[in-house]
Amino acid sequence: MSGTTMIFLIVLVSVGFGAFREIYMTKLELKKQSSKGGKDVDELKSEISTLRERVEVLEKLVTDDGYQVAKDINRL
């Protein structure tokens, strides 16, 4: 085996290993982010349900006849 071939093989193995390592590290990081993202989704779902309940209460208040009468009285 000539010296040039040996150098070429060493460079090829080094580059291949570096690429494999980078792909593996990226996959690990994505897995960490996806597990953390599940917690965020649960928090957002609970916040959305709370906000929906609050909107329902506000809709009831605004559409209530007593609110409309008080608004008319204040306008006079």
Secondary structure, 3 states (H helix, E strand, C coil): CCHHHHHHHHHHHHHHHHHHHHHHHHHHHHHHHHHHHHHHHHHHHHHHHHHHHHHHHHHHHHHCHHHHHHHHHHHC
